[in-house]
């Protein structure tokens, strides 16, 4: 039995959950965090060089990093969701877009979230403080630039069929980034992609399972989605 270690509100955990849900793969979810089992937390701390999740355990095999987890599932647990395109050139394009969504959408979103978390801690729990306005604006500027690039790319190219590595990266990054810096009506292709992804059953399940944790979103979660 597969086991996925993560948290239901975590964007990168979503990235690993989406392919599991899309292909109906049996697995056990093991929650990481203050309310999680200490043994689970210890496993992740030992498995990952930075103690980060998600982490996938498959018998004696441990896979870290969400992109690598999707790649591993594509090879070991194939199903109706194509995950990685069969054509090598299309697969390379999917991997390129995966990096775009992770490095320029997800990371800029998390840059803003991080600005809302002060360096002060209560026990081991960061507390929300006054964000550095320059840091917040830098993250939002990065998002706007990434949005514009993606809008232009989508005007000339087609994505791989859902659910692919691209879907797994794009869904959580666009879901949360739009809370930070709305995509807007002037980027209709990217806005349509976000709506399309959120309608996928595997993504919708992630959204619903994470709903109880919305009050913990540091900048404040909007009353939508």
C-alpha positions as semicolon CSV with decimal commas, in nm:
position;residue;x (nm);y (nm);z (nm)
1;X;0,000;0,000;0,000
2;X;0,121;0,346;-0,089
3;X;0,137;0,611;0,182
4;X;0,143;0,984;0,116
5;X;0,267;1,213;0,391
6;X;0,142;1,571;0,371
7;X;-0,125;1,818;0,475
8;X;-0,460;1,877;0,307
9;X;-0,413;2,256;0,291
10;X;-0,067;2,230;0,134
11;X;-0,041;2,324;-0,233
12;X;0,239;2,077;-0,298
13;X;0,045;1,802;-0,120
14;X;-0,239;1,873;-0,363
15;X;0,005;1,826;-0,648
16;X;0,074;1,472;-0,526
17;X;-0,289;1,396;-0,434
18;X;-0,436;1,494;-0,772
19;X;-0,272;1,208;-0,970
20;X;-0,364;0,958;-0,699
21;X;-0,728;1,066;-0,707
22;X;-0,741;1,092;-1,087
23;X;-0,622;0,736;-1,136
24;X;-0,816;0,587;-0,845
25;X;-0,492;0,468;-0,686
26;X;-0,530;0,315;-0,343
27;X;-0,317;0,483;-0,079
28;X;-0,311;0,587;0,283
29;X;-0,293;0,957;0,366
30;X;-0,075;1,039;0,666
31;X;-0,119;1,390;0,802
32;X;0,186;1,597;0,886
33;X;0,165;1,887;1,130
34;X;0,089;1,973;1,491
35;X;-0,210;1,736;1,500
36;X;-0,040;1,460;1,303
37;X;0,116;1,145;1,439
38;X;0,466;1,214;1,571
39;X;0,594;0,907;1,390
40;X;0,472;1,053;1,059
41;X;0,645;1,382;1,131
42;X;0,965;1,198;1,221
43;X;0,952;0,996;0,899
44;X;0,927;1,309;0,683
45;X;1,202;1,481;0,880
46;X;1,431;1,186;0,813
47;X;1,324;1,127;0,452
48;X;1,363;1,479;0,313
49;X;1,683;1,686;0,330
50;X;1,481;1,986;0,449
51;X;1,215;1,788;0,635
52;X;0,946;1,896;0,387
53;X;0,639;1,720;0,252
54;X;0,486;1,565;0,050
55;X;0,671;1,237;0,075
56;X;0,553;0,915;-0,089
57;X;0,634;0,576;0,061
58;X;0,594;0,267;-0,156
59;X;0,720;-0,030;0,040
60;X;1,096;0,018;0,069
61;X;1,093;0,302;-0,184
62;X;1,065;0,664;-0,069
63;X;1,004;0,946;-0,316
64;X;1,039;1,313;-0,221
65;X;0,939;1,630;-0,408
66;X;0,593;1,659;-0,566
67;X;0,710;1,657;-0,928
68;X;0,912;1,340;-0,871
69;X;0,608;1,181;-0,702
70;X;0,393;1,249;-1,011
71;X;0,667;1,107;-1,236
72;X;0,697;0,798;-1,014
73;X;0,321;0,739;-1,014
74;X;0,313;0,771;-1,393
75;X;0,560;0,482;-1,417
76;X;0,446;0,258;-1,131
77;X;0,071;0,325;-1,110
78;X;-0,050;0,406;-1,464
79;X;-0,420;0,464;-1,510
80;X;-0,672;0,660;-1,716
81;X;-0,509;0,993;-1,631
82;X;-0,211;1,023;-1,871
83;X;0,014;1,217;-1,624
84;X;0,318;1,225;-1,859
85;X;0,256;1,252;-2,237
86;X;0,379;0,952;-2,434
87;X;0,543;1,165;-2,702
88;X;0,891;1,268;-2,582
89;X;0,861;1,621;-2,719
90;X;0,522;1,667;-2,553
91;X;0,661;1,522;-2,231
92;X;0,943;1,779;-2,241
93;X;0,687;2,057;-2,288
94;X;0,484;1,927;-1,993
95;X;0,794;1,928;-1,775
96;X;0,873;2,283;-1,887
97;X;0,528;2,404;-1,785
98;X;0,555;2,216;-1,456
99;X;0,864;2,424;-1,377
100;X;0,687;2,745;-1,480
101;X;0,394;2,683;-1,247
102;X;0,616;2,572;-0,958
103;X;0,892;2,831;-0,990
104;X;0,704;3,140;-1,101
105;X;0,344;3,096;-0,984
106;X;0,364;2,877;-0,674
107;X;0,687;3,030;-0,549
108;X;0,568;3,389;-0,586
109;X;0,242;3,302;-0,413
110;X;0,438;3,149;-0,128
111;X;0,666;3,452;-0,118
112;X;0,365;3,667;-0,029
113;X;0,236;3,413;0,223
114;X;0,581;3,405;0,381
115;X;0,581;3,782;0,414
116;X;0,274;3,754;0,636
117;X;0,449;3,513;0,871
118;X;0,673;3,697;1,112
119;X;0,994;3,557;1,255
120;X;0,829;3,542;1,595
121;X;0,717;3,198;1,703
122;X;0,487;3,072;1,973
123;X;0,641;2,740;2,061
124;X;0,716;2,597;1,717
125;X;0,425;2,771;1,544
126;X;0,487;3,086;1,334
127;X;0,245;3,369;1,406
128;X;0,107;3,615;1,155
129;X;0,276;3,954;1,171
130;X;0,283;4,273;0,969
131;X;0,413;4,186;0,622
132;X;0,695;4,374;0,457
133;X;0,513;4,575;0,185
134;X;0,811;4,552;-0,050
135;X;0,820;4,174;-0,017
136;X;0,445;4,147;-0,076
137;X;0,464;4,366;-0,386
138;X;0,763;4,173;-0,520
139;X;0,569;3,848;-0,494
140;X;0,263;4,000;-0,659
141;X;0,475;4,151;-0,936
142;X;0,624;3,809;-0,999
143;X;0,275;3,662;-1,023
144;X;0,162;3,927;-1,272
145;X;0,464;3,859;-1,490
146;X;0,404;3,483;-1,477
147;X;0,033;3,532;-1,552
148;X;0,114;3,742;-1,859
149;X;0,363;3,484;-1,987
150;X;0,112;3,202;-1,940
151;X;-0,168;3,400;-2,106
152;X;0,053;3,457;-2,410
153;X;0,166;3,093;-2,416
154;X;-0,192;2,967;-2,398
155;X;-0,286;3,188;-2,693
156;X;-0,053;2,988;-2,917
157;X;-0,026;2,643;-2,756
158;X;-0,242;2,364;-2,617
159;X;-0,191;2,193;-2,285
160;X;-0,162;1,814;-2,251
161;X;-0,487;1,635;-2,179
162;X;-0,598;1,646;-1,816
163;X;-0,492;1,506;-1,576
164;X;-0,124;1,552;-1,655
165;X;0,185;1,671;-1,472
166;X;0,084;2,019;-1,591
167;X;-0,263;1,988;-1,435
168;X;-0,109;1,869;-1,109
169;X;0,119;2,174;-1,095
170;X;-0,124;2,432;-1,235
171;X;-0,430;2,353;-1,024
172;X;-0,292;2,426;-0,675
173;X;-0,070;2,712;-0,788
174;X;-0,350;2,895;-0,972
175;X;-0,601;2,819;-0,696
176;X;-0,396;2,987;-0,424
177;X;-0,220;3,252;-0,634
178;X;-0,553;3,395;-0,749
179;X;-0,630;3,458;-0,381
180;X;-0,311;3,663;-0,357
181;X;-0,322;3,844;-0,693
182;X;-0,641;3,787;-0,896
183;X;-0,580;3,668;-1,251
184;X;-0,842;3,910;-1,379
185;X;-1,073;3,927;-1,680
186;X;-0,793;4,069;-1,897
187;X;-0,628;3,725;-1,889
188;X;-0,925;3,520;-2,012
189;X;-0,732;3,208;-2,115
190;X;-0,559;3,171;-1,780
191;X;-0,878;3,247;-1,589
192;X;-1,060;2,985;-1,796
193;X;-0,784;2,733;-1,726
194;X;-0,819;2,791;-1,351
195;X;-1,195;2,736;-1,368
196;X;-1,149;2,426;-1,585
197;X;-0,899;2,276;-1,343
198;X;-1,114;2,344;-1,036
199;X;-1,399;2,156;-1,203
200;X;-1,192;1,837;-1,234
201;X;-1,312;1,579;-0,977
202;X;-0,960;1,516;-0,844
203;X;-0,900;1,888;-0,792
204;X;-1,247;1,954;-0,652
205;X;-1,182;1,687;-0,390
206;X;-0,865;1,867;-0,282
207;X;-1,051;2,198;-0,260
208;X;-1,326;2,052;-0,043
209;X;-1,093;1,858;0,185
210;X;-0,890;2,176;0,247
211;X;-1,191;2,399;0,315
212;X;-1,179;2,366;0,697
213;X;-0,827;2,511;0,700
214;X;-0,905;2,834;0,512
215;X;-0,902;3,052;0,825
216;X;-0,531;2,973;0,855
217;X;-0,440;3,129;0,519
218;X;-0,214;3,413;0,637
219;X;-0,324;3,693;0,399
220;X;-0,687;3,590;0,450
221;X;-0,890;3,361;0,226
222;X;-1,152;3,525;0,002
223;X;-1,516;3,425;0,033
224;X;-1,524;3,230;-0,294
225;X;-1,411;2,908;-0,460
